[in-house]
Amino acid sequence: MDLTKLKRPVFVIDRAKVRRNAGRMAERARRSGIILRPHVKTHQSAAIAGWLREFGVRAVTVSSVDMAAYFLGAGWTDVLISVPVNVHQIPEIDELASAGTVHVIVESGRTAQALLEGAAHPLNIWIEVDAGYHRTGLPADRHEAIVEVARIVRRGDRHQLRGLLCHDGQTYAASSPGRVREIAAASITALSSAVDALAKAGFPGLSLSVGDTPSCSMMEGFPPPITEIRPGNFVFYDLTQSGIGACGEADIAAAVACPVIAAHPERDELVVYGGGVHISKEAVRLAGGEACYGKVCRLRSDGTGWGPPLAGAFVSSLSQEQGIIRMPPLIGRTAGIGDTLIILPVHACLTANLHAAYYVIGEGWVDKFRS
Amino acid sequence: MDLTKLKRPVFVIDRAKVRRNAGRMAERARRSGIILRPHVKTHQSAAIAGWLREFGVRAVTVSSVDMAAYFLGAGWTDVLISVPVNVHQIPEIDELASAGTVHVIVESGRTAQALLEGAAHPLNIWIEVDAGYHRTGLPADRHEAIVEVARIVRRGDRHQLRGLLCHDGQTYAASSPGRVREIAAASITALSSAVDALAKAGFPGLSLSVGDTPSCSMMEGFPPPITEIRPGNFVFYDLTQSGIGACGEADIAAAVACPVIAAHPERDELVVYGGGVHISKEAVRLAGGEACYGKVCRLRSDGTGWGPPLAGAFVSSLSQEQGIIRMPPLIGRTAGIGDTLIILPVHACLTANLHAAYYVIGEGWVDKFRS
């Protein structure tokens, strides 16, 4: 495919950057002697997950039962479904557990009980605990409630209670790397205390699974009882992560390549074919307060990737299929109809989700799961 | 499918409401003696577009060349692609023009010239004009520039210049129905003046195509030279439209049905399986300033649809696959794990885009275009 003459928006991947990002994260896990179980919801692609095998990755995290079925079907044998079990999907989960090693999470006695009654094949069960994000999970300091769910899980002798699992999504609101580390440290303290309480209640040797991309990118190490981390976004990174300090803009490994369809130099704007259904409407705020739906780069002339973000250029508005690019006058005059612009995403997971396939620069298309 | 026991989030449609919404819009067009050419990007479904045939609809508007190919392949014979032509897609457009009546829009001499050189089959060409939205289109008051593009189009004697086309997307920022009508009236005055200027320059009898959903829902009528309107969202409507006053909440004909996977009465929240990849992250602000990603209804007990929005309940946060619902304590205590909640969308077009198929309540699944 000629990226300089685009028929439609294309999700492009710089594989060398993915490899560098993945290698760094794998090295961080290796130094702490823990497992990297990447969250593959970011790309939903067995091919891209496969790129991480060279770094020893053998297990993945997914965000739905359907995605688990796709990865098990694609040859992955150890899959964790990181959304609390939907009681109406237990028959599907049970079927998957007959085909591979399946991990699920529960955060209520009600759901744990339903699993015991409905799942015949062995499952690895994690109790989800909330250390401050307040989405799902039992509050980390409610030790009695956590032990109570553990007791229900133990009644099902087919299944194995693996430990506690937490997602510290509150790191995404952190204003600095220091603040991310503080949140992660407080979380690990609270979670370790809950693991201790379980040990005292007759559940010794349980593991701890943690893993948002900001804290996994910035923590010094992963102390026991952590046995695995589940970051996802780090393979691509994005403007949200660079804003937090989890990566540099040069680490962002995925983008949307869009053709320019209109030029309006009188108002310093270009319009690309590429809108909310290609880029997603997640925004970050620029220093001046403007909503930014993506930063803008040029293709490198040798076709091997893209250059740094153009100073002052950003996606200022998104319709369903079109995006308005604010362009500083000097740059705007050198780009026009038919040219390709590269849009760095605000939230790579949601952007990737909008595409049926990805184009790896210099290699070709890779396939992915679609719900 | 049993909507009371959901395995995964489902985009649901109340067909009776679609029919009522479509009938009203068709009647508005009929009274003014103009064509309703609905913008089918809202649902991207030939089946749903087919529901409008009973109201005399014979032509559609689409937002991409690929979507045009899908609708032409599904038996629609008159399709307008309402995004300025991407010069690299002219071969595809030319092929479509050999199979049906294809309308395209241009807003620059550069693109008009490329069309003349690259398209062998007859096209219907509209010049896009901007009456205040400032996305694409030549400014409506730049009559000379508009005439200049018309002259280029006329050089291609295979093609037919149909007229001027405008999308007044600025109505979406209007604070009241009165303001929507003011914007629409000013736009029509400016566009009529441009049509007059074209007539004086030797291009008599040109048409005017307008049509955002707010103004099409609220204008008194559609005076000449308007010959067609292109609203899209009106088939479903959504919380953005009800906020503007283009519809009532009872008119919203599509929603996402989600199973509850976690209950947190201690903080008046439920969590559904249903996130940004099912609902989309478009938000409206509530009176108290909170971001609202959807309002929340219950399924009707007779299974024919859903009730009115629950007072005080709304989607307050969306992760990739999960949504947090703020629930007033009294309602929250009567809903729990395994129950179904109905989420009214903020922007139905973007929500529909995320689903591979739709479930029409009481009938079954309908298929759609997927890029």
Contacts between the chains, C-beta under 8 A, distances in Angstrom:
chain1	res1	chain2	res2	distance
A	5	B	88	4.8
A	6	B	86	7.7
A	6	B	88	6.0
A	7	B	65	7.8
A	7	B	86	6.9
A	7	B	88	5.2
A	7	B	89	5.1
A	7	B	92	6.9
A	8	B	64	7.2
A	8	B	65	7.7
A	8	B	66	6.9
A	8	B	86	7.6
A	8	B	89	7.4
A	8	B	371	7.7
A	41	B	320	5.7
A	41	B	321	7.3
A	63	B	320	5.7
A	63	B	321	4.5
A	64	B	8	7.2
A	64	B	273	8.0
A	64	B	321	5.8
A	65	B	7	7.8
A	65	B	8	7.7
A	66	B	8	6.9
A	83	B	261	6.9
A	83	B	273	6.5
A	83	B	321	5.4
A	83	B	322	6.0
A	84	B	261	4.8
A	84	B	262	5.2
A	84	B	271	7.4
A	85	B	261	7.3
A	86	B	6	7.7
A	86	B	7	6.9
A	86	B	8	7.6
A	86	B	259	5.3
A	86	B	261	5.1
A	86	B	273	5.1
A	87	B	259	7.9
A	87	B	261	7.9
A	87	B	337	6.2
A	87	B	338	4.8
A	88	B	5	4.8
A	88	B	6	6.0
A	88	B	7	5.2
A	88	B	259	5.9
A	88	B	338	6.6
A	89	B	7	5.1
A	89	B	8	7.4
A	92	B	7	6.9
A	107	B	262	5.8
A	108	B	262	6.6
A	108	B	263	7.2
A	108	B	337	6.4
A	110	B	336	7.8
A	110	B	337	5.3
A	111	B	261	7.7
A	111	B	337	6.2
A	134	B	264	8.0
A	134	B	267	6.7
A	134	B	269	7.9
A	135	B	271	6.5
A	135	B	317	7.3
A	135	B	319	6.4
A	135	B	322	6.4
A	135	B	324	6.2
A	136	B	261	7.4
A	136	B	262	4.7
A	136	B	271	5.3
A	136	B	322	6.8
A	169	B	319	7.0
A	259	B	86	5.3
A	259	B	87	7.9
A	259	B	88	5.9
A	261	B	83	6.9
A	261	B	84	4.7
A	261	B	85	7.3
A	261	B	86	5.1
A	261	B	87	7.9
A	261	B	111	7.7
A	261	B	136	7.4
A	262	B	84	5.3
A	262	B	107	5.8
A	262	B	108	6.6
A	262	B	136	4.6
A	263	B	108	7.2
A	264	B	134	8.0
A	267	B	134	6.7
A	269	B	134	7.9
A	271	B	84	7.4
A	271	B	135	6.5
A	271	B	136	5.2
A	273	B	64	7.9
A	273	B	83	6.4
A	273	B	86	5.1
A	276	B	282	8.0
A	276	B	350	5.5
A	277	B	350	7.0
A	277	B	353	4.9
A	277	B	371	7.6
A	280	B	281	7.1
A	281	B	280	7.1
A	281	B	281	5.9
A	281	B	282	5.7
A	281	B	350	6.9
A	282	B	276	8.0
A	282	B	281	5.7
A	317	B	135	7.3
A	319	B	135	6.4
A	319	B	169	7.0
A	320	B	41	5.7
A	320	B	63	5.7
A	320	B	349	5.8
A	320	B	350	7.0
A	320	B	353	7.5
A	321	B	41	7.3
A	321	B	63	4.5
A	321	B	64	5.8
A	321	B	83	5.4
A	322	B	83	6.0
A	322	B	135	6.4
A	322	B	136	6.8
A	324	B	135	6.1
A	336	B	110	7.8
A	337	B	87	6.3
A	337	B	108	6.4
A	337	B	110	5.3
A	337	B	111	6.2
A	338	B	87	4.8
A	338	B	88	6.6
A	349	B	320	5.7
A	350	B	276	5.5
A	350	B	277	7.0
A	350	B	281	6.9
A	350	B	320	7.0
A	353	B	277	4.9
A	353	B	320	7.5
A	353	B	354	7.9
A	354	B	353	7.9
A	354	B	354	8.0
A	356	B	370	7.0
A	356	B	371	6.5
A	370	B	356	7.0
A	370	B	370	8.0
A	371	B	8	7.8
A	371	B	277	7.5
A	371	B	356	6.5
